[in-house]
């Protein structure tokens, strides 16, 4: 968690914005997919909806 937030801190402005934003976006997407898969399996007992 600390690494995700450190990418947006003003101290790490030397780092390229694209890579940090990409890693942050992929982390959000993976967490969202994992949560949706768990909810669909727990409540609906069926395959998660694939986008």
Secondary structure, 3 states (H helix, E strand, C coil): CHHHHHCCCHHHCCCCHHHHHHHHHHHHHHHHHHHHHHHHHHHHCCCCCCC
